[in-house]
Amino acid sequence: MNKSQTIVFQNNSFDYLRHLAAFSVVALHIVTHLRLTETLFISYLLSYYQGVVVLFGISGFLIAASFEKCSTKKEFFIKRIKRLYPGLWGAFGVSFLLILFLYSPALDLKRILVWFSTQLTFLQFYTPDWLREYGNGTPNGSLWTIVVELQFYVLVGLFFNRLKSLTDKQWILVIGGSIACNILTKIAEAYLPHILFKLLFQTFIPYVYIFLIGVFIYINRERILPALCHYCWWIFILYTLIFTIYFLRSPVSIGHYTSIISGVFIPFITIAMAYRFGRHRIPFDISYGIYLYHMIFINVMLETNIEPKVLAAILVLVFTIGFAFVSYYFIEKPFTHIKLWGHHSLEDQKI
């Protein structure tokens, strides 16, 4: 692709990259929680390409686009709720029924109200003590990202217009400051009480630099994307070399949740690849469902002690993909077609 070539926003491969990122999260959790054999090479791959980092980077780019397309902030937030919550509530219903069947907890009205109120709103990271013996101790631990995403939506709603006016130097300060916050979060772990650090982990602070890189690329897309697409393979090679040296040689992890190297490079590479490969669409989007359901079924495998673990991993994939399709066609897709402000295409709703 020529550096000066005009980029058409819709001509991308985000559909495939979203699914690849979701499956990489599944792979990480299957290897970790089902305790499959983890060789050095598998550990390298799971660290090299981290699905949550990919999704946060894509989210910054596409959420900024969604906000700019909406005529009001109210429209933006309603669209985000329609995109996020119906599938989430469906997954919680499935998880609840499986827990009742497999775990038979002693429930009373207070327990039900507290648990439901957290899981159906924005406190999905909360796990009551009476569920700590189920599965791996958290019925759907991957949902900590939901509250982080919600905070990203609020940040875009509040500050997008201000971000649009930033110069390159100001962007460097903003993203650099966000990276510093991530590193300070890592340092704070040694000084904060455990409960406060766990709460800090649920805020946008450690992850916002990844999201902001996506926003930065979107706002400056006409200037940056052609160059990113032109040099994407060189950026990819550079990241691979730096990460490999870091992975094999560095005794200390620089950054909280993921290395700063991955947190910076992955959003640039992902968005560059999305446009480098051009327009490729999938007629369905089960990436969100895959993310929602995989830990539910990993916990089922742990609770039922399915052996061998390879069989358990296969069953997790089969049930996850199956329920993701059900969620997409019977929950997510119908809700995205509800018309509140005229016609919104499914393509727009997937942003």
Beta strands, then each sheet from edge to edge (+ up, - down):
end
